[in-house]
Amino acid sequence: MNVETAEVRNTDTDLADTASAVFSKYISVIGSDWKTFDMGSFTYTVEPDLCYFVKNDENTYKIVFTATDGSASGKVVFNVEKQD
């Protein structure tokens, strides 16, 4: 099965679609850059205008990270939406 990933930045995640995505065979496109560490509050913030797409031979999915508690427990929260 072929799997490809894409990152779409600086776009409202509700409006992002595969038309603006450049797909890659490297799954490392989904890295750790969806969050940044705020030194003032010592917490992670999630990039609000960033989403990823993952597609295989049959389906495409949009992934939007929404929260993390950082390294405390490793908990990551995200939404997955199947694309038509």
C-alpha positions as CSV (number, residue, x, y, z in Angstrom):
1,M,0.0,0.0,0.0
2,N,1.3,3.4,-0.9
3,V,1.2,6.1,1.8
4,E,1.9,9.8,1.3
5,T,1.7,12.8,3.6
6,A,1.4,16.5,3.2
7,E,1.6,19.6,5.4
8,V,-0.6,22.7,4.8
9,R,0.4,25.8,6.8
10,N,-1.0,29.3,7.2
11,T,-4.5,28.2,6.3
12,D,-7.6,27.9,8.4
13,T,-7.7,24.2,9.1
14,D,-11.4,24.1,8.3
15,L,-10.7,25.4,4.8
16,A,-7.5,23.5,4.0
17,D,-7.9,20.8,1.4
18,T,-5.8,18.6,-0.7
19,A,-5.8,21.0,-3.7
20,S,-3.2,23.1,-1.8
21,A,-1.2,20.1,-0.5
22,V,2.1,18.8,-1.9
23,F,2.3,15.1,-1.0
24,S,5.5,13.3,-0.2
25,K,6.3,9.6,0.3
26,Y,8.2,10.6,3.5
27,I,5.9,10.1,6.6
28,S,8.3,12.3,8.6
29,V,6.4,15.3,7.1
30,I,4.3,14.9,10.2
31,G,6.9,15.9,12.8
32,S,7.0,17.9,16.0
33,D,6.6,21.3,14.4
34,W,2.8,21.3,15.1
35,K,3.6,22.6,18.6
36,T,6.0,25.2,20.1
37,F,7.2,25.6,23.7
38,D,6.2,28.9,25.3
39,M,9.1,29.9,27.7
40,G,6.9,32.4,29.5
41,S,4.3,30.0,30.6
42,F,6.4,26.8,30.3
43,T,3.6,25.1,28.3
44,Y,3.3,24.0,24.7
45,T,1.0,25.8,22.2
46,V,-0.4,24.1,19.2
47,E,0.0,25.8,15.8
48,P,-3.6,27.0,14.9
49,D,-3.2,27.2,11.1
50,L,-1.5,23.9,10.4
51,C,-2.9,20.5,9.3
52,Y,-1.6,17.4,7.7
53,F,-3.0,15.0,5.1
54,V,-2.3,11.3,4.9
55,K,-3.4,9.4,1.9
56,N,-3.1,5.8,0.8
57,D,-4.4,4.0,-2.3
58,E,-8.0,4.2,-1.1
59,N,-8.5,7.2,1.3
60,T,-7.3,10.6,2.3
61,Y,-7.5,11.9,5.9
62,K,-6.9,15.4,7.3
63,I,-5.2,15.5,10.7
64,V,-5.3,18.6,12.9
65,F,-3.5,18.6,16.2
66,T,-5.5,20.4,18.9
67,A,-3.6,19.9,22.3
68,T,-0.7,18.3,24.1
69,D,0.5,18.3,27.7
70,G,4.0,18.1,26.4
71,S,6.4,15.7,28.0
72,A,4.4,15.3,31.2
73,S,2.5,12.3,30.0
74,G,3.1,12.4,26.2
75,K,-0.7,13.0,25.7
76,V,-1.5,14.3,22.2
77,V,-5.0,15.3,21.1
78,F,-5.9,15.5,17.4
79,N,-8.9,15.3,15.0
80,V,-9.0,13.0,12.0
81,E,-11.4,13.7,9.2
82,K,-11.9,11.5,6.2
83,Q,-11.8,13.5,3.0
84,D,-14.3,13.0,0.1
